[in-house]
Amino acid sequence: SAPRVTPKPPLKAVKGGKGKPGSKPEPVSVKKPEPTAEYIIETVPGLEQLMSAEIRERFPSPPKKERDEPGVLRLAFSGKAERLLALRLAVAVFRWRLHPVPRPTGLLGHQYFSAILSDCRAAIALHPEGSFTSLRLAAAGRATEVMARLASELAKALNLTVDNTGEETQTLLVRLRPLQKKVEKPPRRRSRDDAPEVDEFYTVWESLVSLSPRPLSTRAWRVSNYPGAVNACVGYAMAKLAGESEHFLNLCAGSGTILIEREQKTAVGCDTSKAARTAAAANGVELKDWDATAVPLDDGWADAIAADLPFGQRIGSHKDNVKLYPALLTEAARLLRPGGTGVFLTHEIRLFEETLGPQWKIERVIPLALGGMHPRLYVLERLAPKKGARKA
């Protein structure tokens, strides 16, 4: 008969580790979550709703609108800060901190000065070496001894010079502003004999450190500047408002801002100005030498049309616009298919609205604050012609 074999006892499972009995469990690496930081995001006043929508598309945390400051949103974000620099509607992004000190001298204290310095170093680390050469302090009383010392100490620690002119382009911008915080009082029972309560406030300071050496609206693609060129953030907003389309037409295309921001290869733009077409070519876009009032395309060719119309200030004149606007809008109505979208930017508010014919329906009006002017963005729908009506 076969020899009897005594089975060996099974190995005991070791929690958290693989291998021999009694071996120490392997350490489990736990990735620490990134700390949440507060950011202030600035856009063109009037584009807050579109800016908020872009943030919601890209980040899980919803932004909060600053009630007292047009064009300003606040965002709590725990990811990598360079992702914020990719926001297309943002003019600037700032790292924000609140410092519970009543006077600016308190900001020279180790705790608060170190915090501001840390934000400055974090901003510099987002860019290639040499992107910043100077530091500019923007604050009320910037010329006072305390503010001058703050700027000097920050610049020295960062190995930068102090920019007092505001004309340098490789500047790290630091803003310091006082805030009035309301004293939270415990609720108390009131009677008719009580004196009315008076709100009390105390002063604190906030610091805002810009994450970029120049405005984010100053795009890298803009090789050639053209007088009256639309702000890149506004150009992107116009491209978004036009919606998706197979055939997109940009009338009065200028230096090509709207076309470039739209990033659609099949899009077509035109301008009769040779200087504009040269600028657009330098920026990477080829424009057609077409008159915006007589475009050689078939009726209903376009699914969407956009145009930054002459304001009559830097480009053209009001007298010219009185003739141009009716002809251009009539041609745009011919080129745009029924149900298509037209997006127009203009400062000639009254003239534009009086010129709109029955072919158009106003879907949305967005007032903007732009370079001291207050133009409006109009989003229009091209209406289908009524039965028996003459063709537009």
C-alpha positions in Angstrom: 0.0 0.0 0.0 1.1 3.6 -0.6 2.8 5.4 2.3 0.6 7.7 4.3 1.4 11.5 3.8 0.5 14.0 6.5 -0.9 17.2 4.9 0.8 20.5 5.9 -1.3 23.1 7.6 -2.5 25.9 5.3 -0.7 29.3 5.4 -2.5 31.9 7.4 -3.5 35.0 5.4 -1.7 38.1 6.3 -3.8 41.2 6.2 -2.5 43.9 3.9 0.5 42.0 2.5 1.5 39.1 0.3 4.1 36.5 1.1 5.2 34.4 4.0 3.3 34.1 7.2 4.3 36.8 9.7 5.6 39.2 7.1 4.8 42.9 7.6 2.0 44.3 5.5 3.1 46.4 2.6 2.4 50.1 3.2 -0.5 51.4 1.1 0.3 54.8 -0.4 -2.6 57.2 -0.1 -2.5 60.2 -2.4 -3.2 63.3 -0.4 -5.9 65.6 -1.9 -4.7 68.9 -3.2 -5.6 71.7 -0.8 -8.5 73.9 -1.9 -7.5 77.4 -2.8 -9.7 80.5 -3.6 -9.4 82.2 -7.0 -10.9 85.4 -8.4 -11.6 85.1 -12.2 -12.2 88.3 -14.1 -14.0 88.5 -17.5 -15.4 91.2 -19.7 -18.3 92.8 -17.7 -21.5 91.3 -19.3 -20.0 87.9 -20.0 -20.4 86.6 -16.4 -23.1 84.1 -17.3 -21.1 82.7 -20.2 -18.0 82.6 -18.0 -19.9 80.7 -15.3 -21.1 78.2 -17.9 -17.5 77.6 -19.1 -16.3 77.1 -15.6 -19.1 74.5 -15.0 -18.1 72.7 -18.1 -14.4 72.4 -17.0 -14.5 72.2 -13.2 -16.8 70.4 -10.7 -17.0 73.3 -8.3 -19.6 75.9 -9.3 -18.4 79.5 -9.3 -19.9 82.3 -7.2 -20.6 85.7 -8.6 -19.2 88.8 -6.8 -22.3 91.0 -6.4 -20.4 94.3 -6.1 -18.0 93.8 -8.9 -19.1 93.4 -12.5 -17.2 90.8 -14.5 -15.8 89.0 -11.4 -16.4 85.4 -10.3 -15.0 83.5 -7.3 -14.0 79.9 -7.5 -12.8 77.4 -4.8 -10.6 74.9 -6.7 -8.3 72.1 -5.5 -6.7 71.1 -8.8 -3.7 72.3 -10.7 -3.8 76.1 -11.1 -2.5 76.0 -14.7 -5.9 74.5 -15.7 -7.4 77.9 -14.9 -5.2 79.6 -17.4 -6.9 77.7 -20.2 -10.3 79.4 -19.6 -11.1 81.2 -22.8 -13.4 83.8 -21.4 -11.1 84.8 -18.6 -9.3 88.1 -18.8 -7.3 87.4 -15.7 -7.1 84.8 -12.8 -5.9 85.7 -9.3 -5.0 83.6 -6.3 -7.1 85.1 -3.5 -6.4 85.2 0.3 -8.0 87.0 3.2 -5.7 88.4 5.9 -7.4 89.3 9.3 -5.3 92.4 9.9 -6.8 95.9 10.3 -3.9 97.8 8.9 -1.5 97.2 5.9 1.5 97.1 8.4 0.1 93.8 9.5 0.8 92.3 6.1 4.5 92.7 6.8 4.2 90.2 9.6 5.8 86.8 9.0 2.6 84.8 8.7 0.8 87.0 6.2 3.9 88.1 4.2 4.9 84.5 3.8 1.4 83.6 2.5 1.5 86.4 -0.2 5.1 85.4 -1.1 4.0 81.7 -1.4 1.2 82.7 -3.9 3.7 84.8 -5.9 6.1 81.8 -6.2 3.2 79.5 -7.2 2.3 81.9 -10.0 5.8 82.2 -11.2 6.2 78.4 -11.2 3.3 78.1 -13.7 5.4 79.7 -16.5 8.9 79.2 -18.1 11.8 80.7 -16.4 12.2 84.4 -17.2 8.5 85.0 -17.8 8.4 87.5 -15.0 11.0 90.3 -14.7 9.3 92.7 -12.3 6.6 93.0 -9.6 3.9 95.6 -9.5 1.9 96.3 -6.4 -1.6 97.7 -7.0 -3.0 99.2 -3.8 -4.6 102.3 -2.4 -1.7 104.4 -1.0 0.8 102.5 -3.1 3.3 105.4 -2.7 3.1 105.2 1.1 6.1 103.9 3.1 4.4 100.7 4.1 3.3 99.8 0.6 6.6 100.7 -0.9 8.3 98.4 1.7 5.9 95.6 0.9 6.6 95.8 -2.8 10.4 96.0 -2.2 10.5 93.0 0.2 8.4 90.9 -2.2 10.5 91.8 -5.2 13.7 91.2 -3.3 12.6 87.7 -2.2 11.5 86.8 -5.7 14.6 88.3 -7.4 12.5 90.8 -9.4 12.6 94.6 -9.9 9.7 96.8 -8.8 7.6 98.2 -11.6 6.2 101.6 -10.7 5.1 102.5 -14.2 2.6 99.8 -15.1 4.1 99.7 -18.6 6.2 96.5 -18.4 4.7 93.4 -19.9 6.5 90.7 -17.8 5.1 91.9 -14.5 3.8 89.9 -11.6 0.7 91.9 -10.5 -0.2 91.8 -6.8 -3.3 93.6 -5.6 -3.9 94.5 -1.9 -7.3 95.9 -0.9 -9.1 96.6 2.4 -12.4 95.0 3.0 -15.2 95.8 5.5 -16.4 92.7 7.3 -19.7 92.8 9.1 -19.6 91.9 12.8 -21.8 88.9 13.4 -24.0 89.6 16.4 -25.9 86.9 18.3 -29.7 87.2 17.8 -31.5 88.8 20.7 -35.1 89.4 21.7 -36.3 92.8 20.6 -39.0 95.0 22.0 -40.4 98.3 21.1 -38.2 99.9 23.9 -35.0 98.6 22.4 -32.8 101.0 20.5 -32.4 100.0 16.8 -29.3 97.9 16.1 -26.5 99.5 14.1 -24.4 97.3 11.9 -20.7 97.3 12.9 -17.8 96.5 10.7 -14.1 95.8 11.0 -11.4 96.1 8.4 -9.4 93.1 7.0 -7.1 93.0 3.9 -7.3 90.8 0.8 -4.4 89.9 -1.5 -4.8 88.9 -5.2 -1.8 87.5 -7.1 -2.2 87.3 -10.8 -1.4 83.9 -12.3 -0.1 85.3 -15.6 2.3 88.0 -16.7 -0.2 89.6 -19.1 -4.0 89.5 -19.6 -5.3 86.1 -20.7 -7.2 87.9 -23.4 -3.9 88.8 -25.0 -3.6 85.6 -27.0 -0.4 84.1 -28.1 -1.7 83.8 -31.7 -2.1 87.6 -32.0 1.0 88.4 -33.9 -0.5 91.4 -35.6 -2.6 94.0 -33.8 -5.2 95.8 -35.9 -7.1 99.0 -34.9 -10.5 98.2 -33.6 -9.9 94.4 -33.3 -12.4 92.7 -31.1 -11.3 91.6 -27.7 -10.4 87.9 -27.9 -12.7 86.9 -25.0 -15.6 88.7 -26.7 -14.6 87.0 -30.0 -14.8 83.6 -28.3 -18.1 84.5 -26.8 -19.5 85.4 -30.2 -18.2 82.1 -31.6 -19.9 80.1 -28.8 -23.2 82.0 -29.1 -23.3 81.2 -32.8 -23.5 77.5 -31.9 -22.4 74.6 -33.9 -22.7 74.8 -37.7 -21.4 73.3 -40.8 -21.1 76.6 -42.7 -20.0 79.6 -40.6 -19.5 83.0 -42.1 -17.7 85.9 -40.5 -18.5 89.3 -42.1 -16.3 92.3 -41.4 -13.7 89.8 -40.1 -10.9 92.3 -39.4 -7.8 90.6 -38.1 -9.5 87.2 -37.8 -10.2 87.1 -34.0 -13.7 85.5 -34.2 -12.5 82.9 -36.8 -9.4 82.0 -34.8 -11.4 81.7 -31.5 -14.0 79.5 -33.2 -11.4 77.0 -34.4 -13.5 75.7 -37.3 -11.6 74.8 -40.4 -14.5 75.2 -42.7 -15.4 78.7 -41.5 -15.1 81.6 -44.0 -14.3 85.2 -43.3 -14.2 88.3 -45.4 -13.1 91.9 -45.3 -12.4 94.5 -48.0 -9.6 96.2 -46.0 -6.2 95.0 -47.3 -4.6 96.0 -44.0 -7.1 93.8 -42.2 -6.5 90.8 -44.5 -2.7 91.3 -44.0 -3.1 91.3 -40.2 -5.4 88.2 -40.3 -2.8 86.4 -42.5 -0.1 87.2 -39.9 -2.4 85.8 -37.3 -2.9 82.6 -39.3 -6.2 83.2 -41.1 -6.8 83.8 -44.8 -9.7 86.1 -45.5 -11.7 86.6 -48.7 -11.7 90.0 -50.4 -15.5 90.2 -50.3 -17.8 93.2 -49.7 -20.0 92.3 -46.7 -23.0 93.8 -48.5 -22.4 91.7 -51.7 -21.0 88.3 -50.8 -20.7 85.8 -53.7 -22.4 82.9 -51.9 -25.8 81.3 -52.5 -28.9 82.2 -50.6 -29.1 80.4 -47.3 -25.5 79.1 -47.6 -24.6 79.9 -43.9 -25.9 78.1 -40.8 -24.5 80.9 -38.6 -23.1 84.4 -39.2 -21.1 86.6 -36.9 -19.9 90.2 -37.4 -18.1 92.8 -35.3 -19.7 95.8 -36.9 -17.9 99.1 -37.2 -18.6 101.3 -34.2 -18.1 104.5 -36.2 -15.2 105.6 -33.9 -11.9 103.8 -34.6 -13.3 102.2 -37.7 -15.7 104.1 -40.1 -18.1 106.8 -39.0 -21.7 107.1 -38.0 -22.5 108.6 -41.5 -21.0 105.5 -43.1 -22.8 103.2 -40.8 -26.2 104.7 -41.7 -25.6 103.3 -45.2 -23.7 100.2 -44.2 -26.0 98.6 -41.5 -29.2 98.2 -43.6 -27.2 96.8 -46.6 -25.2 94.4 -44.4 -28.2 93.1 -42.4 -30.1 92.6 -45.6 -27.2 90.6 -47.1 -26.8 88.6 -43.9 -30.5 87.7 -44.0 -30.1 86.5 -47.6 -27.0 84.4 -46.8 -28.3 82.9 -43.5 -30.7 79.9 -43.8 -34.1 80.2 -42.0 -33.6 79.2 -38.4 -29.9 80.1 -38.5 -28.2 82.2 -35.9 -26.7 85.7 -36.4 -24.4 87.2 -33.7 -23.5 90.9 -34.0 -21.4 93.2 -31.9 -22.1 96.9 -32.2 -22.0 100.2 -30.3 -24.5 101.8 -32.7 -27.4 100.5 -30.6 -30.2 102.7 -31.9 -29.2 102.4 -35.5 -28.8 98.6 -35.3 -32.2 98.1 -33.7 -34.0 100.5 -36.1 -32.4 98.7 -39.0 -33.5 95.2 -38.1 -36.1 94.0 -40.6 -38.9 91.4 -40.3 -36.4 88.7 -41.3 -34.8 88.9 -37.8 -35.9 88.0 -34.3 -33.9 89.1 -31.3 -33.2 86.1 -29.1 -30.7 87.7 -26.7 -29.0 91.0 -25.9 -25.9 91.1 -23.8 -24.7 94.6 -22.8 -20.9 94.8 -22.3 -18.4 97.2 -20.7 -15.4 97.3 -23.0 -12.5 99.8 -23.1 -14.7 102.6 -21.7 -17.5 101.8 -24.2 -20.7 100.0 -23.7 -21.4 97.9 -26.9 -24.0 95.2 -27.1 -24.0 91.6 -28.3 -27.1 90.7 -30.3 -28.0 87.1 -30.9 -30.6 86.9 -33.7 -32.7 84.2 -35.3 -33.2 84.3 -39.1 -37.0 83.9 -39.5 -38.5 81.9 -42.3 -40.3 84.1 -44.9 -44.1 84.2 -44.5 -46.1 82.6 -47.2 -46.7 85.1 -50.0 -44.0 87.5 -48.7 -41.2 88.7 -51.0 -37.8 87.0 -50.6 -35.4 88.9 -48.4 
